[in-house]
Amino acid sequence: MSALKIKKGDTVKVIAGKDKDKEGKVLAVNVQDHRVLVENVNMITKHAKPSAANQQGGIVNKEAYIDISNVMLLHKGKATRVGFKMDGDKKVRFAKATGEVID
């Protein structure tokens, strides 16, 4: 399995779907399903029963996973594709638009 180009903590822009052009921080990455959880994107309403953690219960708004192919990494405010290259003996991600190393 190849490494994913989006990681937790990255800032991404949605390029397809109902939330197109929204930006947010990646909260979680599901490697098996190739999906990401992005802050304030793909919001759903969930009906929650009262519990110890949520005494009131009721309707809760939360983020749902979105396919990783529908987001692009933001590097210096610009959406860019991501590539991998070897920097010495270390594999690093780089922005294809500028050629700069991301991390």
Phi, psi and omega in degrees: 000136181278160179287143178281150184271350178247135181237164176299134180097345177291152172262128184231162176240134179280129184250355180207153176102187185293337181256028182304140179076003174279151178238151178188172181267141179285122180269327181203154177233127175260103187292321183294319185262359182056051180230153180232153176252116185247136182302125177060029176233142181057053181287136177235162174254134182234133178272116185250134175286152174299137179216182179296322181283325182235089185299321186283321187076205176100200184268128182242132174267132179209164179280148173243161181292149177231148183295141185294338179286347181265008178232151175233144179291138174262125177233115183057041176080004183237133178289134183216154171282161184239138175233171177242143173211164180269127176248092189074243177251014183245136178275126182232157174271146175221153179278125182289335180291322184246339183082003181278148178286134182275313181214000000 
